[in-house]
Every structure is written in C-alpha cells, then in structure tokens.
Amino acid sequence: MNNPKTDLFDLVHFAQAGDKKAMLSLVERFTPLIRKSCRSVKQQDRQDIEQQILEKIIIAMKNYNLEEVPDYLAFCEKYCK
C-alpha cells in the first residue's frame, strides 16, 4: 500500500483533480460490489441499474469534501458512543 494511487483517499483526491486513471481505478474498485448488489435485479434491468449506481458514486466522489474527513479518534468519538 505504499503506492499512493492504491489508497482510497488519495484516489478520490486525484480523481477530483481530473486524473482519469484514478477515476478508472475507483470505478474498478466499486464495480464488483455494485454487481453483487444488483444480483436480485431482473437481468434485463441489471446493466441500467449498475450504470445508475456508478454514476451516483462518481458524482458523490467528485463532490465529496476531503477536508472534512475526520481522523480515526474523531470518528470513534462521534459514532462509537
């Protein structure tokens, strides 16, 4: 994991800066989970649903504010009470 392009945070940062390879890497990371989630969808609708989900993920990644990501301690204090 020493390669910064493999870290999710860094990939989102690079993708937001317009790095197409980073965006492609993110898409490739999420595609198996999206496909798994769509197994219960009718076969004829599956591809459309997968594309819609992927589009929403891409939009969310582009709009996500990386400056507001809490560190682990802040996360635990907020959500582990």
Backbone as XML, in Angstrom:
<?xml version="1.0"?>
<chain id="A" units="angstrom">
  <residue number="1" name="MET">
    <atom name="N" x="0.802" y="-1.199" z="0.000"/>
    <atom name="CA" x="0.000" y="0.000" z="0.000"/>
    <atom name="C" x="0.848" y="1.268" z="0.000"/>
  </residue>
  <residue number="2" name="ASN">
    <atom name="N" x="2.091" y="1.151" z="-0.270"/>
    <atom name="CA" x="2.940" y="2.334" z="-0.308"/>
    <atom name="C" x="2.693" y="3.177" z="-1.542"/>
  </residue>
  <residue number="3" name="ASN">
    <atom name="N" x="2.073" y="2.610" z="-2.540"/>
    <atom name="CA" x="1.743" y="3.363" z="-3.743"/>
    <atom name="C" x="0.541" y="4.244" z="-3.432"/>
  </residue>
  <residue number="4" name="PRO">
    <atom name="N" x="0.692" y="5.570" z="-3.513"/>
    <atom name="CA" x="-0.417" y="6.458" z="-3.147"/>
    <atom name="C" x="-1.660" y="6.273" z="-4.011"/>
  </residue>
  <residue number="5" name="LYS">
    <atom name="N" x="-1.506" y="5.719" z="-5.210"/>
    <atom name="CA" x="-2.654" y="5.527" z="-6.083"/>
    <atom name="C" x="-3.537" y="4.373" z="-5.604"/>
  </residue>
  <residue number="6" name="THR">
    <atom name="N" x="-3.076" y="3.566" z="-4.643"/>
    <atom name="CA" x="-3.891" y="2.458" z="-4.160"/>
    <atom name="C" x="-4.733" y="2.857" z="-2.956"/>
  </residue>
  <residue number="7" name="ASP">
    <atom name="N" x="-4.442" y="3.972" z="-2.320"/>
    <atom name="CA" x="-5.179" y="4.434" z="-1.165"/>
    <atom name="C" x="-6.468" y="5.120" z="-1.619"/>
  </residue>
  <residue number="8" name="LEU">
    <atom name="N" x="-7.584" y="4.746" z="-1.028"/>
    <atom name="CA" x="-8.883" y="5.281" z="-1.437"/>
    <atom name="C" x="-8.931" y="6.806" z="-1.312"/>
  </residue>
  <residue number="9" name="PHE">
    <atom name="N" x="-8.450" y="7.326" z="-0.212"/>
    <atom name="CA" x="-8.437" y="8.780" z="-0.002"/>
    <atom name="C" x="-7.665" y="9.469" z="-1.126"/>
  </residue>
  <residue number="10" name="ASP">
    <atom name="N" x="-6.479" y="8.943" z="-1.429"/>
    <atom name="CA" x="-5.650" y="9.544" z="-2.479"/>
    <atom name="C" x="-6.304" y="9.408" z="-3.849"/>
  </residue>
  <residue number="11" name="LEU">
    <atom name="N" x="-6.917" y="8.269" z="-4.108"/>
    <atom name="CA" x="-7.590" y="8.079" z="-5.398"/>
    <atom name="C" x="-8.696" y="9.110" z="-5.591"/>
  </residue>
  <residue number="12" name="VAL">
    <atom name="N" x="-9.477" y="9.338" z="-4.553"/>
    <atom name="CA" x="-10.549" y="10.337" z="-4.642"/>
    <atom name="C" x="-9.940" y="11.719" z="-4.868"/>
  </residue>
  <residue number="13" name="HIS">
    <atom name="N" x="-8.874" y="12.021" z="-4.143"/>
    <atom name="CA" x="-8.202" y="13.316" z="-4.306"/>
    <atom name="C" x="-7.721" y="13.500" z="-5.746"/>
  </residue>
  <residue number="14" name="PHE">
    <atom name="N" x="-7.052" y="12.493" z="-6.296"/>
    <atom name="CA" x="-6.552" y="12.585" z="-7.674"/>
    <atom name="C" x="-7.696" y="12.650" z="-8.685"/>
  </residue>
  <residue number="15" name="ALA">
    <atom name="N" x="-8.752" y="11.885" z="-8.436"/>
    <atom name="CA" x="-9.899" y="11.898" z="-9.349"/>
    <atom name="C" x="-10.563" y="13.274" z="-9.350"/>
  </residue>
  <residue number="16" name="GLN">
    <atom name="N" x="-10.673" y="13.890" z="-8.183"/>
    <atom name="CA" x="-11.260" y="15.221" z="-8.104"/>
    <atom name="C" x="-10.418" y="16.250" z="-8.858"/>
  </residue>
  <residue number="17" name="ALA">
    <atom name="N" x="-9.118" y="15.985" z="-8.948"/>
    <atom name="CA" x="-8.215" y="16.897" z="-9.654"/>
    <atom name="C" x="-8.198" y="16.624" z="-11.156"/>
  </residue>
  <residue number="18" name="GLY">
    <atom name="N" x="-8.991" y="15.640" z="-11.605"/>
    <atom name="CA" x="-9.102" y="15.367" z="-13.028"/>
    <atom name="C" x="-8.283" y="14.196" z="-13.526"/>
  </residue>
  <residue number="19" name="ASP">
    <atom name="N" x="-7.687" y="13.430" z="-12.629"/>
    <atom name="CA" x="-6.886" y="12.273" z="-13.013"/>
    <atom name="C" x="-7.818" y="11.138" z="-13.457"/>
  </residue>
  <residue number="20" name="LYS">
    <atom name="N" x="-7.848" y="10.882" z="-14.750"/>
    <atom name="CA" x="-8.757" y="9.867" z="-15.301"/>
    <atom name="C" x="-8.367" y="8.460" z="-14.878"/>
  </residue>
  <residue number="21" name="LYS">
    <atom name="N" x="-7.074" y="8.203" z="-14.709"/>
    <atom name="CA" x="-6.634" y="6.879" z="-14.258"/>
    <atom name="C" x="-7.105" y="6.619" z="-12.828"/>
  </residue>
  <residue number="22" name="ALA">
    <atom name="N" x="-7.074" y="7.638" z="-11.990"/>
    <atom name="CA" x="-7.557" y="7.487" z="-10.619"/>
    <atom name="C" x="-9.055" y="7.208" z="-10.610"/>
  </residue>
  <residue number="23" name="MET">
    <atom name="N" x="-9.801" y="7.928" z="-11.440"/>
    <atom name="CA" x="-11.247" y="7.703" z="-11.524"/>
    <atom name="C" x="-11.536" y="6.287" z="-12.016"/>
  </residue>
  <residue number="24" name="LEU">
    <atom name="N" x="-10.797" y="5.837" z="-13.015"/>
    <atom name="CA" x="-10.980" y="4.481" z="-13.526"/>
    <atom name="C" x="-10.669" y="3.457" z="-12.444"/>
  </residue>
  <residue number="25" name="SER">
    <atom name="N" x="-9.633" y="3.704" z="-11.683"/>
    <atom name="CA" x="-9.284" y="2.798" z="-10.594"/>
    <atom name="C" x="-10.394" y="2.737" z="-9.550"/>
  </residue>
  <residue number="26" name="LEU">
    <atom name="N" x="-10.995" y="3.870" z="-9.248"/>
    <atom name="CA" x="-12.123" y="3.896" z="-8.306"/>
    <atom name="C" x="-13.320" y="3.125" z="-8.858"/>
  </residue>
  <residue number="27" name="VAL">
    <atom name="N" x="-13.609" y="3.338" z="-10.123"/>
    <atom name="CA" x="-14.712" y="2.623" z="-10.768"/>
    <atom name="C" x="-14.459" y="1.115" z="-10.700"/>
  </residue>
  <residue number="28" name="GLU">
    <atom name="N" x="-13.240" y="0.704" z="-10.982"/>
    <atom name="CA" x="-12.900" y="-0.720" z="-10.935"/>
    <atom name="C" x="-13.021" y="-1.277" z="-9.522"/>
  </residue>
  <residue number="29" name="ARG">
    <atom name="N" x="-12.715" y="-0.470" z="-8.524"/>
    <atom name="CA" x="-12.850" y="-0.922" z="-7.134"/>
    <atom name="C" x="-14.302" y="-1.159" z="-6.744"/>
  </residue>
  <residue number="30" name="PHE">
    <atom name="N" x="-15.183" y="-0.285" z="-7.197"/>
    <atom name="CA" x="-16.579" y="-0.372" z="-6.777"/>
    <atom name="C" x="-17.427" y="-1.297" z="-7.652"/>
  </residue>
  <residue number="31" name="THR">
    <atom name="N" x="-16.995" y="-1.578" z="-8.859"/>
    <atom name="CA" x="-17.793" y="-2.379" z="-9.791"/>
    <atom name="C" x="-18.191" y="-3.744" z="-9.234"/>
  </residue>
  <residue number="32" name="PRO">
    <atom name="N" x="-17.282" y="-4.519" z="-8.626"/>
    <atom name="CA" x="-17.717" y="-5.824" z="-8.088"/>
    <atom name="C" x="-18.808" y="-5.710" z="-7.031"/>
  </residue>
  <residue number="33" name="LEU">
    <atom name="N" x="-18.716" y="-4.712" z="-6.173"/>
    <atom name="CA" x="-19.736" y="-4.519" z="-5.136"/>
    <atom name="C" x="-21.069" y="-4.113" z="-5.758"/>
  </residue>
  <residue number="34" name="ILE">
    <atom name="N" x="-21.014" y="-3.262" z="-6.765"/>
    <atom name="CA" x="-22.236" y="-2.845" z="-7.453"/>
    <atom name="C" x="-22.892" y="-4.049" z="-8.115"/>
  </residue>
  <residue number="35" name="ARG">
    <atom name="N" x="-22.105" y="-4.852" z="-8.794"/>
    <atom name="CA" x="-22.654" y="-6.045" z="-9.467"/>
    <atom name="C" x="-23.262" y="-7.014" z="-8.456"/>
  </residue>
  <residue number="36" name="LYS">
    <atom name="N" x="-22.585" y="-7.192" z="-7.343"/>
    <atom name="CA" x="-23.105" y="-8.075" z="-6.295"/>
    <atom name="C" x="-24.430" y="-7.550" z="-5.759"/>
  </residue>
  <residue number="37" name="SER">
    <atom name="N" x="-24.508" y="-6.245" z="-5.588"/>
    <atom name="CA" x="-25.734" y="-5.627" z="-5.075"/>
    <atom name="C" x="-26.893" y="-5.746" z="-6.054"/>
  </residue>
  <residue number="38" name="CYS">
    <atom name="N" x="-26.595" y="-5.865" z="-7.329"/>
    <atom name="CA" x="-27.640" y="-5.904" z="-8.360"/>
    <atom name="C" x="-28.059" y="-7.312" z="-8.749"/>
  </residue>
  <residue number="39" name="ARG">
    <atom name="N" x="-27.574" y="-8.316" z="-8.060"/>
    <atom name="CA" x="-27.926" y="-9.696" z="-8.410"/>
    <atom name="C" x="-29.422" y="-9.976" z="-8.294"/>
  </residue>
  <residue number="40" name="SER">
    <atom name="N" x="-30.087" y="-9.271" z="-7.403"/>
    <atom name="CA" x="-31.520" y="-9.522" z="-7.210"/>
    <atom name="C" x="-32.383" y="-8.772" z="-8.220"/>
  </residue>
  <residue number="41" name="VAL">
    <atom name="N" x="-31.761" y="-7.902" z="-9.028"/>
    <atom name="CA" x="-32.482" y="-7.132" z="-10.039"/>
    <atom name="C" x="-32.682" y="-8.010" z="-11.279"/>
  </residue>
  <residue number="42" name="LYS">
    <atom name="N" x="-33.809" y="-7.827" z="-11.952"/>
    <atom name="CA" x="-34.080" y="-8.581" z="-13.175"/>
    <atom name="C" x="-32.921" y="-8.403" z="-14.155"/>
  </residue>
  <residue number="43" name="GLN">
    <atom name="N" x="-32.571" y="-9.471" z="-14.837"/>
    <atom name="CA" x="-31.434" y="-9.466" z="-15.764"/>
    <atom name="C" x="-31.522" y="-8.325" z="-16.784"/>
  </residue>
  <residue number="44" name="GLN">
    <atom name="N" x="-32.714" y="-8.095" z="-17.328"/>
    <atom name="CA" x="-32.862" y="-7.075" z="-18.365"/>
    <atom name="C" x="-32.679" y="-5.652" z="-17.816"/>
  </residue>
  <residue number="45" name="ASP">
    <atom name="N" x="-32.801" y="-5.478" z="-16.500"/>
    <atom name="CA" x="-32.651" y="-4.153" z="-15.886"/>
    <atom name="C" x="-31.289" y="-3.956" z="-15.220"/>
  </residue>
  <residue number="46" name="ARG">
    <atom name="N" x="-30.548" y="-5.028" z="-15.061"/>
    <atom name="CA" x="-29.327" y="-5.013" z="-14.260"/>
    <atom name="C" x="-28.292" y="-4.001" z="-14.753"/>
  </residue>
  <residue number="47" name="GLN">
    <atom name="N" x="-28.004" y="-3.994" z="-16.041"/>
    <atom name="CA" x="-26.967" y="-3.110" z="-16.569"/>
    <atom name="C" x="-27.337" y="-1.634" z="-16.367"/>
  </residue>
  <residue number="48" name="ASP">
    <atom name="N" x="-28.602" y="-1.309" z="-16.586"/>
    <atom name="CA" x="-29.045" y="0.074" z="-16.383"/>
    <atom name="C" x="-28.906" y="0.496" z="-14.919"/>
  </residue>
  <residue number="49" name="ILE">
    <atom name="N" x="-29.285" y="-0.383" z="-14.006"/>
    <atom name="CA" x="-29.191" y="-0.082" z="-12.576"/>
    <atom name="C" x="-27.730" y="0.069" z="-12.168"/>
  </residue>
  <residue number="50" name="GLU">
    <atom name="N" x="-26.866" y="-0.830" z="-12.668"/>
    <atom name="CA" x="-25.439" y="-0.735" z="-12.355"/>
    <atom name="C" x="-24.873" y="0.603" z="-12.816"/>
  </residue>
  <residue number="51" name="GLN">
    <atom name="N" x="-25.245" y="1.044" z="-13.998"/>
    <atom name="CA" x="-24.757" y="2.318" z="-14.522"/>
    <atom name="C" x="-25.274" y="3.491" z="-13.709"/>
  </residue>
  <residue number="52" name="GLN">
    <atom name="N" x="-26.528" y="3.423" z="-13.270"/>
    <atom name="CA" x="-27.092" y="4.498" z="-12.458"/>
    <atom name="C" x="-26.386" y="4.601" z="-11.108"/>
  </residue>
  <residue number="53" name="ILE">
    <atom name="N" x="-26.113" y="3.456" z="-10.500"/>
    <atom name="CA" x="-25.406" y="3.451" z="-9.214"/>
    <atom name="C" x="-23.999" y="3.998" z="-9.391"/>
  </residue>
  <residue number="54" name="LEU">
    <atom name="N" x="-23.322" y="3.554" z="-10.425"/>
    <atom name="CA" x="-21.964" y="4.018" z="-10.682"/>
    <atom name="C" x="-21.931" y="5.524" z="-10.942"/>
  </residue>
  <residue number="55" name="GLU">
    <atom name="N" x="-22.911" y="6.015" z="-11.664"/>
    <atom name="CA" x="-22.997" y="7.454" z="-11.916"/>
    <atom name="C" x="-23.148" y="8.223" z="-10.599"/>
  </residue>
  <residue number="56" name="LYS">
    <atom name="N" x="-23.989" y="7.720" z="-9.694"/>
    <atom name="CA" x="-24.190" y="8.387" z="-8.408"/>
    <atom name="C" x="-22.918" y="8.347" z="-7.561"/>
  </residue>
  <residue number="57" name="ILE">
    <atom name="N" x="-22.179" y="7.245" z="-7.624"/>
    <atom name="CA" x="-20.920" y="7.136" z="-6.887"/>
    <atom name="C" x="-19.906" y="8.140" z="-7.429"/>
  </residue>
  <residue number="58" name="ILE">
    <atom name="N" x="-19.817" y="8.262" z="-8.741"/>
    <atom name="CA" x="-18.884" y="9.202" z="-9.363"/>
    <atom name="C" x="-19.232" y="10.635" z="-8.968"/>
  </residue>
  <residue number="59" name="ILE">
    <atom name="N" x="-20.501" y="10.977" z="-9.010"/>
    <atom name="CA" x="-20.934" y="12.318" z="-8.618"/>
    <atom name="C" x="-20.599" y="12.571" z="-7.148"/>
  </residue>
  <residue number="60" name="ALA">
    <atom name="N" x="-20.866" y="11.581" z="-6.297"/>
    <atom name="CA" x="-20.569" y="11.733" z="-4.871"/>
    <atom name="C" x="-19.070" y="11.898" z="-4.640"/>
  </residue>
  <residue number="61" name="MET">
    <atom name="N" x="-18.245" y="11.145" z="-5.363"/>
    <atom name="CA" x="-16.791" y="11.266" z="-5.210"/>
    <atom name="C" x="-16.305" y="12.645" z="-5.646"/>
  </residue>
  <residue number="62" name="LYS">
    <atom name="N" x="-16.869" y="13.157" z="-6.726"/>
    <atom name="CA" x="-16.445" y="14.472" z="-7.217"/>
    <atom name="C" x="-16.838" y="15.580" z="-6.248"/>
  </residue>
  <residue number="63" name="ASN">
    <atom name="N" x="-17.942" y="15.408" z="-5.554"/>
    <atom name="CA" x="-18.451" y="16.447" z="-4.658"/>
    <atom name="C" x="-18.014" y="16.274" z="-3.207"/>
  </residue>
  <residue number="64" name="TYR">
    <atom name="N" x="-17.384" y="15.146" z="-2.895"/>
    <atom name="CA" x="-17.012" y="14.852" z="-1.512"/>
    <atom name="C" x="-15.917" y="15.796" z="-1.039"/>
  </residue>
  <residue number="65" name="ASN">
    <atom name="N" x="-16.087" y="16.378" z="0.135"/>
    <atom name="CA" x="-15.104" y="17.310" z="0.691"/>
    <atom name="C" x="-14.090" y="16.527" z="1.518"/>
  </residue>
  <residue number="66" name="LEU">
    <atom name="N" x="-12.919" y="16.316" z="0.966"/>
    <atom name="CA" x="-11.879" y="15.562" z="1.650"/>
    <atom name="C" x="-11.299" y="16.306" z="2.847"/>
  </residue>
  <residue number="67" name="GLU">
    <atom name="N" x="-11.513" y="17.596" z="2.903"/>
    <atom name="CA" x="-11.004" y="18.385" z="4.024"/>
    <atom name="C" x="-11.791" y="18.131" z="5.309"/>
  </residue>
  <residue number="68" name="GLU">
    <atom name="N" x="-12.988" y="17.607" z="5.201"/>
    <atom name="CA" x="-13.830" y="17.372" z="6.372"/>
    <atom name="C" x="-13.822" y="15.927" z="6.842"/>
  </residue>
  <residue number="69" name="VAL">
    <atom name="N" x="-12.900" y="15.137" z="6.334"/>
    <atom name="CA" x="-12.809" y="13.736" z="6.745"/>
    <atom name="C" x="-12.193" y="13.696" z="8.141"/>
  </residue>
  <residue number="70" name="PRO">
    <atom name="N" x="-12.916" y="13.121" z="9.126"/>
    <atom name="CA" x="-12.363" y="13.094" z="10.482"/>
    <atom name="C" x="-11.256" y="12.049" z="10.602"/>
  </residue>
  <residue number="71" name="ASP">
    <atom name="N" x="-10.360" y="12.267" z="11.559"/>
    <atom name="CA" x="-9.380" y="11.228" z="11.834"/>
    <atom name="C" x="-10.080" y="10.115" z="12.613"/>
  </residue>
  <residue number="72" name="TYR">
    <atom name="N" x="-9.380" y="9.032" z="12.854"/>
    <atom name="CA" x="-9.996" y="7.869" z="13.479"/>
    <atom name="C" x="-10.552" y="8.189" z="14.865"/>
  </residue>
  <residue number="73" name="LEU">
    <atom name="N" x="-9.820" y="8.940" z="15.653"/>
    <atom name="CA" x="-10.268" y="9.281" z="17.007"/>
    <atom name="C" x="-11.558" y="10.095" z="16.966"/>
  </residue>
  <residue number="74" name="ALA">
    <atom name="N" x="-11.614" y="11.085" z="16.085"/>
    <atom name="CA" x="-12.830" y="11.898" z="15.955"/>
    <atom name="C" x="-13.997" y="11.046" z="15.480"/>
  </residue>
  <residue number="75" name="PHE">
    <atom name="N" x="-13.725" y="10.130" z="14.575"/>
    <atom name="CA" x="-14.768" y="9.227" z="14.087"/>
    <atom name="C" x="-15.327" y="8.392" z="15.238"/>
  </residue>
  <residue number="76" name="CYS">
    <atom name="N" x="-14.444" y="7.799" z="16.022"/>
    <atom name="CA" x="-14.872" y="6.962" z="17.149"/>
    <atom name="C" x="-15.666" y="7.770" z="18.183"/>
  </residue>
  <residue number="77" name="GLU">
    <atom name="N" x="-15.203" y="8.996" z="18.461"/>
    <atom name="CA" x="-15.908" y="9.832" z="19.417"/>
    <atom name="C" x="-17.318" y="10.173" z="18.945"/>
  </residue>
  <residue number="78" name="LYS">
    <atom name="N" x="-17.481" y="10.320" z="17.650"/>
    <atom name="CA" x="-18.792" y="10.689" z="17.110"/>
    <atom name="C" x="-19.713" y="9.484" z="16.970"/>
  </residue>
  <residue number="79" name="TYR">
    <atom name="N" x="-19.185" y="8.338" z="16.501"/>
    <atom name="CA" x="-20.052" y="7.212" z="16.140"/>
    <atom name="C" x="-19.983" y="6.006" z="17.058"/>
  </residue>
  <residue number="80" name="CYS">
    <atom name="N" x="-19.080" y="5.983" z="17.977"/>
    <atom name="CA" x="-18.898" y="4.795" z="18.825"/>
    <atom name="C" x="-19.354" y="5.025" z="20.263"/>
  </residue>
  <residue number="81" name="LYS">
    <atom name="N" x="-20.259" y="5.928" z="20.459"/>
    <atom name="CA" x="-20.749" y="6.214" z="21.806"/>
    <atom name="C" x="-21.736" y="5.186" z="22.258"/>
  </residue>
</chain>
